[in-house]
């Protein structure tokens, strides 16, 4: 038996980097792994496993054990109606966005921030293609994230600018890149380490969005000017729905609203929309809460409630 780390994963096949520095194609031996019960997929990049080497083929093996995860970044899979594992044992969750091509979508970022908070993972926002320039509204949104305590890096993979500041916080750590198609996750990786040479796609002019060039998550070893770290590249997603959270708990993951929860005239039952004496609405009116962030909260809350009704239940987490 030998230990290793999952580098790539599909439903039934896993590429494992073993402690003897060899890569082996592996399957899971026997029943589903206990640590993965309740997930759409059993394993993901970043998982630490133990394998039995195939005696007839030294390049293959069977996974017999999954070591306890430090954390697991996931999202709700609408097709499978369950949590889908994306990456595990990570130090940083990096959400990549752009000013345009594709358009700036701060509410997508808000959803990733919620999932990071749910799973207690340090989350970093990277604004790529900064050479395209940000609008006044975009800058306002970014300043709000920074005011709330999130770290934001402005970079250009094309011009290779801003990358040194980003890599300084990634050194000797494992991080995962998440974002919509076309935001340039693979381009950032290529700019960081030209030896990786990931395929990048042209943007769809008709829909102003990117093509899915990354088809599965993959863990990469990066060496940027002798600064070494690991990155998990992931496929772009159109819509991100946080998982493992009930709509009634959502407000606790919007830090500017969390402290006001329960202080409205109607207490915890306040919907923060039409009620008088609502502290959230008062904070919006006074500028303490950005209105677009509140709209982001309402949209996500509604979507979580819809999914809850479809499934007939809601999964709650501890506050």
C-alpha positions as CSV (number, residue, x, y, z in Angstrom):
1,X,0.0,0.0,0.0
2,X,1.2,3.5,-0.8
3,X,-0.1,7.0,-0.1
4,X,-0.8,9.6,-2.8
5,X,-2.8,12.7,-3.8
6,X,-5.6,12.8,-6.4
7,X,-4.5,15.0,-9.3
8,X,-7.4,14.5,-11.7
9,X,-10.8,12.8,-11.2
10,X,-13.7,11.6,-13.3
11,X,-16.7,9.6,-12.1
12,X,-14.8,6.2,-12.0
13,X,-11.2,7.0,-12.9
14,X,-8.6,8.9,-10.8
15,X,-5.1,10.0,-11.5
16,X,-3.1,9.7,-8.3
17,X,0.4,11.2,-7.7
18,X,2.0,8.7,-5.3
19,X,4.7,9.2,-2.7
20,X,7.2,7.4,-4.9
21,X,6.7,10.4,-7.4
22,X,4.9,8.2,-9.9
23,X,1.4,8.9,-11.4
24,X,-1.0,6.0,-11.4
25,X,-4.5,5.6,-13.0
26,X,-6.7,4.3,-10.2
27,X,-10.2,3.1,-9.5
28,X,-12.0,2.7,-6.2
29,X,-11.8,-0.7,-4.6
30,X,-15.1,-2.0,-3.1
31,X,-17.8,0.2,-1.7
32,X,-18.0,3.9,-1.9
33,X,-15.6,5.7,0.5
34,X,-17.3,6.8,3.8
35,X,-15.8,10.3,3.7
36,X,-17.6,10.9,0.4
37,X,-21.1,9.8,1.3
38,X,-23.6,12.5,0.5
39,X,-21.6,13.9,-2.5
40,X,-22.4,13.6,-6.2
41,X,-18.8,12.4,-6.9
42,X,-16.6,10.3,-4.6
43,X,-13.2,12.1,-5.0
44,X,-11.7,15.3,-6.2
45,X,-8.3,16.9,-6.8
46,X,-6.6,17.5,-3.5
47,X,-7.9,14.3,-1.8
48,X,-5.2,12.3,0.1
49,X,-5.7,8.6,-0.5
50,X,-4.0,5.2,0.0
51,X,-3.8,2.8,-2.9
52,X,-2.9,-0.8,-3.6
53,X,-0.6,-1.0,-6.7
54,X,-1.8,-3.4,-9.4
55,X,0.7,-6.3,-9.3
56,X,0.3,-6.9,-13.0
57,X,0.6,-3.2,-14.0
58,X,2.8,-0.9,-11.9
59,X,1.1,2.1,-13.5
60,X,-2.3,1.3,-12.1
61,X,-3.8,0.8,-8.7
62,X,-6.9,0.7,-6.6
63,X,-7.9,3.3,-4.0
64,X,-8.6,1.6,-0.7
65,X,-8.7,4.5,1.7
66,X,-9.5,8.2,1.7
67,X,-7.8,10.2,4.5
68,X,-9.9,12.7,6.4
69,X,-10.3,16.0,4.6
70,X,-9.2,19.3,6.1
71,X,-12.0,20.9,4.0
72,X,-13.9,20.4,0.8
73,X,-15.0,23.1,-1.6
74,X,-18.2,22.1,-3.3
75,X,-21.3,23.4,-5.1
76,X,-24.8,22.3,-5.5
77,X,-25.2,20.1,-8.6
78,X,-28.7,20.7,-10.0
79,X,-28.6,17.6,-12.2
80,X,-27.5,15.3,-9.4
81,X,-29.4,17.1,-6.7
82,X,-26.5,16.8,-4.4
83,X,-23.2,18.5,-3.4
84,X,-20.5,18.2,-6.0
85,X,-16.9,18.1,-4.8
86,X,-14.6,20.5,-6.6
87,X,-11.4,20.5,-4.5
88,X,-10.3,19.5,-1.1
89,X,-7.6,20.2,1.5
90,X,-7.1,23.7,0.0
91,X,-5.6,26.8,1.7
92,X,-7.1,29.4,-0.6
93,X,-10.2,29.6,-2.8
94,X,-9.6,32.0,-5.7
95,X,-12.6,33.4,-7.5
96,X,-11.6,34.9,-10.9
97,X,-13.7,37.6,-12.6
98,X,-13.2,40.1,-15.4
99,X,-14.3,43.7,-16.2
100,X,-15.7,42.5,-19.5
101,X,-15.2,39.7,-22.1
102,X,-17.1,38.1,-20.3
103,X,-19.0,40.9,-18.4
104,X,-18.3,41.7,-14.8
105,X,-20.7,39.6,-12.7
106,X,-20.3,40.5,-9.1
107,X,-23.2,38.4,-8.0
108,X,-21.5,35.3,-9.2
109,X,-18.5,36.3,-7.0
110,X,-20.9,36.8,-4.1
111,X,-22.0,33.2,-4.4
112,X,-18.5,31.9,-4.3
113,X,-17.8,34.1,-1.3
114,X,-20.8,32.5,0.5
115,X,-19.6,29.0,-0.3
116,X,-16.1,29.8,0.9
117,X,-17.6,31.1,4.2
118,X,-19.8,28.1,4.6
119,X,-16.8,25.8,4.3
120,X,-14.5,28.2,6.2
121,X,-12.0,28.6,3.4
122,X,-9.9,31.7,2.9
123,X,-11.3,33.3,-0.3
124,X,-9.5,35.7,-2.6
125,X,-10.9,37.6,-5.5
126,X,-8.8,38.0,-8.6
127,X,-9.9,40.5,-11.3
128,X,-8.3,39.4,-14.5
129,X,-8.0,41.4,-17.8
130,X,-7.6,44.6,-15.8
131,X,-6.1,46.1,-19.0
132,X,-9.7,46.3,-20.2
133,X,-10.4,48.9,-17.4
134,X,-13.1,48.9,-14.8
135,X,-16.2,51.0,-14.8
136,X,-17.1,53.3,-11.9
137,X,-19.8,50.8,-10.8
138,X,-17.2,47.9,-11.0
139,X,-14.8,49.8,-8.9
140,X,-17.5,50.5,-6.3
141,X,-18.3,46.8,-6.1
142,X,-14.6,45.9,-5.6
143,X,-14.1,48.6,-2.9
144,X,-17.1,47.1,-1.1
145,X,-15.6,43.6,-1.1
146,X,-12.3,45.1,0.3
147,X,-14.3,47.0,2.9
148,X,-15.9,43.8,4.0
149,X,-12.4,42.2,4.5
150,X,-11.9,40.3,1.3
151,X,-8.6,40.4,-0.5
152,X,-8.7,41.5,-4.1
153,X,-5.9,41.3,-6.7
154,X,-6.1,43.1,-10.0
155,X,-4.1,41.2,-12.7
156,X,-3.6,40.8,-16.4
157,X,-2.6,37.4,-17.6
158,X,-2.1,38.7,-21.1
159,X,0.3,41.4,-19.9
160,X,1.6,39.3,-17.0
161,X,1.0,42.2,-14.6
162,X,0.0,42.0,-10.9
163,X,1.0,38.3,-10.7
164,X,3.8,38.9,-8.2
165,X,1.5,40.2,-5.5
166,X,-0.8,37.2,-6.0
167,X,1.9,34.6,-5.9
168,X,3.3,36.0,-2.7
169,X,0.2,34.8,-0.8
170,X,0.1,31.4,-2.7
171,X,3.6,30.3,-1.9
172,X,3.9,26.7,-0.6
173,X,0.1,26.4,-0.5
174,X,-2.7,24.6,-2.4
175,X,-5.3,26.9,-3.9
176,X,-8.3,26.3,-6.3
177,X,-9.3,28.6,-9.2
178,X,-13.0,29.1,-9.7
179,X,-14.9,31.3,-12.2
180,X,-17.2,31.5,-15.1
181,X,-16.0,30.4,-18.6
182,X,-13.8,32.9,-20.3
183,X,-12.5,34.8,-17.3
184,X,-9.0,33.4,-18.0
185,X,-8.2,30.9,-15.3
186,X,-6.1,28.8,-17.6
187,X,-4.5,31.9,-19.0
188,X,-3.5,33.0,-15.5
189,X,-1.9,29.6,-15.0
190,X,0.0,29.7,-18.3
191,X,1.3,33.2,-17.4
192,X,2.5,31.9,-14.0
193,X,4.2,28.9,-15.4
194,X,4.8,28.5,-19.2
195,X,5.7,24.9,-18.8
196,X,2.1,24.0,-17.9
197,X,0.8,25.1,-21.3
198,X,-3.0,24.7,-20.6
199,X,-5.4,25.0,-23.5
200,X,-7.2,28.3,-23.7
201,X,-10.4,29.0,-25.6
202,X,-11.6,31.9,-27.8
203,X,-14.5,33.9,-26.4
204,X,-17.9,33.4,-27.9
205,X,-18.7,36.7,-29.6
206,X,-22.4,35.8,-29.9
207,X,-22.9,35.2,-26.2
208,X,-19.9,37.2,-24.9
209,X,-18.8,34.2,-22.8
210,X,-16.0,31.7,-22.9
211,X,-15.9,28.2,-24.2
212,X,-15.3,25.3,-21.8
213,X,-11.7,24.5,-22.4
214,X,-11.0,22.9,-19.0
215,X,-13.2,19.8,-18.8
216,X,-12.2,18.5,-15.4
217,X,-10.4,19.7,-12.4
218,X,-6.6,19.2,-12.4
219,X,-4.0,19.9,-9.7
220,X,-0.9,21.6,-11.1
221,X,2.5,22.2,-9.6
222,X,3.5,25.9,-10.4
223,X,6.9,27.5,-10.3
224,X,6.7,31.2,-10.7
225,X,10.1,32.9,-10.5
226,X,11.2,30.2,-8.0
227,X,8.0,30.7,-6.0
228,X,6.5,27.3,-5.7
229,X,2.8,26.5,-5.0
230,X,0.0,24.2,-6.3
231,X,-3.1,25.3,-8.1
232,X,-6.3,23.3,-9.0
233,X,-7.8,24.5,-12.3
234,X,-11.5,23.9,-12.6
235,X,-14.0,24.0,-15.5
236,X,-15.9,27.2,-16.0
237,X,-19.5,27.3,-14.7
238,X,-22.4,29.4,-15.9
239,X,-24.3,29.5,-12.6
240,X,-23.0,28.8,-9.2
241,X,-25.4,27.6,-6.4
242,X,-23.8,27.3,-3.0
243,X,-24.4,23.9,-1.3
244,X,-24.8,22.8,2.3
245,X,-26.7,25.9,3.3
246,X,-30.4,26.6,3.9
247,X,-32.0,29.8,2.7
248,X,-32.8,30.8,6.3
249,X,-29.1,30.7,7.2
250,X,-27.9,32.7,4.2
251,X,-27.9,36.1,5.9
252,X,-25.2,34.9,8.2
253,X,-22.8,34.6,5.3
254,X,-23.2,38.2,4.2
255,X,-21.0,39.9,6.8
256,X,-22.6,43.4,6.4
257,X,-26.0,42.0,7.2
258,X,-25.1,39.2,9.7
259,X,-24.8,41.5,12.7
260,X,-28.2,43.0,12.1
261,X,-30.0,39.7,12.0
262,X,-32.8,39.5,14.6
263,X,-32.7,43.3,15.4
264,X,-35.6,44.3,13.1
265,X,-39.0,45.1,14.5
266,X,-40.3,41.7,13.3
267,X,-37.2,39.9,14.6
268,X,-35.8,36.9,12.8
269,X,-39.0,36.6,10.8
270,X,-38.4,39.8,8.9
271,X,-38.0,39.4,5.2
272,X,-36.1,42.7,4.9
273,X,-38.3,43.8,2.0
274,X,-41.5,45.6,3.0
275,X,-41.6,45.5,6.8
276,X,-41.4,48.7,8.8
277,X,-38.6,48.9,11.4
278,X,-36.3,46.8,9.2
279,X,-32.7,47.4,10.2
280,X,-31.4,46.0,6.9
281,X,-33.5,48.5,4.9
282,X,-32.3,51.3,7.2
283,X,-28.7,50.2,6.6
284,X,-29.3,50.2,2.8
285,X,-30.8,53.7,3.0
286,X,-27.9,55.0,5.0
287,X,-25.3,53.5,2.7
288,X,-24.0,51.0,5.2
289,X,-25.1,48.1,3.0
290,X,-24.6,48.3,-0.8
291,X,-28.0,47.9,-2.5
292,X,-26.6,45.6,-5.2
293,X,-25.2,43.3,-2.5
294,X,-28.6,43.1,-0.9
295,X,-30.1,42.3,-4.3
296,X,-27.5,39.6,-4.7
297,X,-28.6,38.2,-1.3
298,X,-32.3,38.2,-2.3
299,X,-31.7,36.5,-5.6
300,X,-29.7,33.7,-4.0
301,X,-32.1,33.3,-1.2
302,X,-35.0,32.9,-3.7
303,X,-32.9,30.3,-5.7
304,X,-32.1,28.3,-2.6
305,X,-35.8,28.3,-1.6
306,X,-36.7,27.1,-5.1
307,X,-34.2,24.2,-5.0
308,X,-35.4,23.3,-1.5
309,X,-39.0,23.0,-2.7
310,X,-37.9,20.9,-5.7
311,X,-36.1,18.5,-3.4
312,X,-38.7,18.6,-0.6
313,X,-36.2,19.5,2.1
314,X,-33.4,21.8,3.0
315,X,-30.0,21.0,4.4
316,X,-29.1,23.3,7.3
317,X,-25.7,23.9,8.7
318,X,-24.6,25.2,12.1
319,X,-24.2,28.9,12.4
